[in-house]
Amino acid sequence: MRQLGLVQFFSWFALFGMWVFTTPAIAHHIYGLPVDDTSSDTFRKAGNWVGIIFGVYNLVSAIYALFLPRIAKLLGRKLTHAFSLTCGGIGLLSMYFAKSPEALIFSMIGVGIAWASILAMPYSILAGSIPQVKSEFIWDSLISLSPSRKSSMVFSVDHSLPPFIITMQFMQL
């Protein structure tokens, strides 16, 4: 549970950073704009391209999610999640080496694989680690704060804490 929480924390931290900084990064790195240019037509063109590649990663995610159960059955839940996150990490890193906007499509394939796993596999892993008696108790009493329920609440904090930390850090700049 703790390991999974740590993995989730850093996964969401990376995704929030990607969502916030992709447009200015692509505008600067791919389109050659100065860092302070946020209003030119070329910056808007970069922003439009980011919308397209984000659509690509969501499409890949939707397709890959259909195969996750079969992959998890073959590799196991943890290894499936590790593989998917590795694909996402490679995708994010490859953005730095992209020389053209079209090359970013390949980066987003890796991100899409990770996104599908981030949305599904942690809950599958967590559900598999809760004993049957406790999982039945959770369904019977959603209001009760049993140890299992507290774990679920802590797990949810992993999704909201990284954006908060990033926001607070960049508000100081």
Contacts in CASP RR format, 6 or more apart in sequence:
PFRMAT RR
TARGET T0000
AUTHOR 0000-0000-0000
METHOD contacts of the structure
MODEL  1
MRQLGLVQFFSWFALFGMWVFTTPAIAHHIYGLPVDDTSSDTFRKAGNWV
GIIFGVYNLVSAIYALFLPRIAKLLGRKLTHAFSLTCGGIGLLSMYFAKS
PEALIFSMIGVGIAWASILAMPYSILAGSIPQVKSEFIWDSLISLSPSRK
SSMVFSVDHSLPPFIITMQFMQL
1 126 0 8 1.000
1 129 0 8 1.000
1 151 0 8 1.000
1 155 0 8 1.000
4 122 0 8 1.000
4 125 0 8 1.000
4 126 0 8 1.000
4 155 0 8 1.000
5 122 0 8 1.000
5 154 0 8 1.000
5 155 0 8 1.000
5 158 0 8 1.000
7 81 0 8 1.000
7 85 0 8 1.000
7 122 0 8 1.000
8 118 0 8 1.000
8 122 0 8 1.000
8 155 0 8 1.000
8 158 0 8 1.000
8 159 0 8 1.000
9 158 0 8 1.000
9 161 0 8 1.000
9 162 0 8 1.000
10 162 0 8 1.000
11 85 0 8 1.000
11 114 0 8 1.000
11 118 0 8 1.000
12 118 0 8 1.000
12 158 0 8 1.000
12 159 0 8 1.000
12 162 0 8 1.000
12 163 0 8 1.000
13 162 0 8 1.000
13 165 0 8 1.000
13 166 0 8 1.000
14 89 0 8 1.000
14 92 0 8 1.000
15 115 0 8 1.000
15 118 0 8 1.000
16 162 0 8 1.000
16 163 0 8 1.000
16 166 0 8 1.000
17 166 0 8 1.000
18 92 0 8 1.000
18 111 0 8 1.000
20 166 0 8 1.000
22 50 0 8 1.000
22 54 0 8 1.000
22 95 0 8 1.000
23 43 0 8 1.000
23 46 0 8 1.000
23 47 0 8 1.000
23 50 0 8 1.000
24 35 0 8 1.000
24 38 0 8 1.000
25 95 0 8 1.000
26 46 0 8 1.000
26 47 0 8 1.000
26 49 0 8 1.000
26 50 0 8 1.000
26 95 0 8 1.000
26 101 0 8 1.000
26 104 0 8 1.000
27 33 0 8 1.000
27 37 0 8 1.000
27 38 0 8 1.000
27 42 0 8 1.000
27 43 0 8 1.000
27 46 0 8 1.000
27 47 0 8 1.000
28 34 0 8 1.000
28 35 0 8 1.000
29 95 0 8 1.000
29 96 0 8 1.000
29 98 0 8 1.000
30 46 0 8 1.000
30 98 0 8 1.000
30 99 0 8 1.000
30 100 0 8 1.000
30 101 0 8 1.000
30 104 0 8 1.000
31 42 0 8 1.000
31 43 0 8 1.000
31 45 0 8 1.000
31 46 0 8 1.000
31 101 0 8 1.000
33 40 0 8 1.000
33 42 0 8 1.000
33 43 0 8 1.000
33 46 0 8 1.000
37 43 0 8 1.000
49 101 0 8 1.000
49 104 0 8 1.000
53 101 0 8 1.000
53 104 0 8 1.000
53 105 0 8 1.000
53 107 0 8 1.000
53 108 0 8 1.000
54 108 0 8 1.000
55 108 0 8 1.000
56 105 0 8 1.000
56 108 0 8 1.000
56 109 0 8 1.000
56 112 0 8 1.000
57 108 0 8 1.000
57 109 0 8 1.000
57 110 0 8 1.000
57 111 0 8 1.000
57 112 0 8 1.000
57 115 0 8 1.000
58 112 0 8 1.000
58 115 0 8 1.000
60 108 0 8 1.000
60 109 0 8 1.000
60 110 0 8 1.000
60 111 0 8 1.000
60 112 0 8 1.000
60 113 0 8 1.000
60 115 0 8 1.000
60 116 0 8 1.000
61 112 0 8 1.000
61 113 0 8 1.000
61 115 0 8 1.000
61 116 0 8 1.000
61 119 0 8 1.000
62 116 0 8 1.000
64 84 0 8 1.000
64 112 0 8 1.000
64 113 0 8 1.000
64 116 0 8 1.000
64 117 0 8 1.000
65 116 0 8 1.000
65 119 0 8 1.000
65 120 0 8 1.000
68 80 0 8 1.000
68 116 0 8 1.000
68 117 0 8 1.000
68 120 0 8 1.000
68 121 0 8 1.000
71 80 0 8 1.000
71 83 0 8 1.000
72 80 0 8 1.000
72 121 0 8 1.000
72 124 0 8 1.000
75 83 0 8 1.000
77 121 0 8 1.000
77 124 0 8 1.000
77 125 0 8 1.000
77 128 0 8 1.000
78 125 0 8 1.000
80 117 0 8 1.000
80 121 0 8 1.000
81 117 0 8 1.000
81 121 0 8 1.000
81 122 0 8 1.000
81 125 0 8 1.000
84 113 0 8 1.000
84 114 0 8 1.000
84 116 0 8 1.000
84 117 0 8 1.000
84 118 0 8 1.000
84 121 0 8 1.000
85 114 0 8 1.000
85 117 0 8 1.000
85 118 0 8 1.000
87 109 0 8 1.000
87 110 0 8 1.000
87 112 0 8 1.000
87 113 0 8 1.000
87 114 0 8 1.000
88 110 0 8 1.000
88 111 0 8 1.000
88 112 0 8 1.000
88 113 0 8 1.000
88 114 0 8 1.000
89 110 0 8 1.000
89 111 0 8 1.000
89 114 0 8 1.000
90 110 0 8 1.000
91 106 0 8 1.000
91 107 0 8 1.000
91 108 0 8 1.000
91 109 0 8 1.000
91 110 0 8 1.000
91 111 0 8 1.000
92 107 0 8 1.000
92 111 0 8 1.000
94 106 0 8 1.000
94 107 0 8 1.000
95 104 0 8 1.000
95 107 0 8 1.000
98 104 0 8 1.000
98 107 0 8 1.000
122 155 0 8 1.000
126 151 0 8 1.000
126 152 0 8 1.000
126 155 0 8 1.000
127 135 0 8 1.000
130 138 0 8 1.000
130 148 0 8 1.000
134 146 0 8 1.000
134 147 0 8 1.000
134 148 0 8 1.000
135 148 0 8 1.000
137 144 0 8 1.000
137 146 0 8 1.000
137 148 0 8 1.000
138 146 0 8 1.000
138 148 0 8 1.000
138 149 0 8 1.000
138 152 0 8 1.000
145 153 0 8 1.000
END
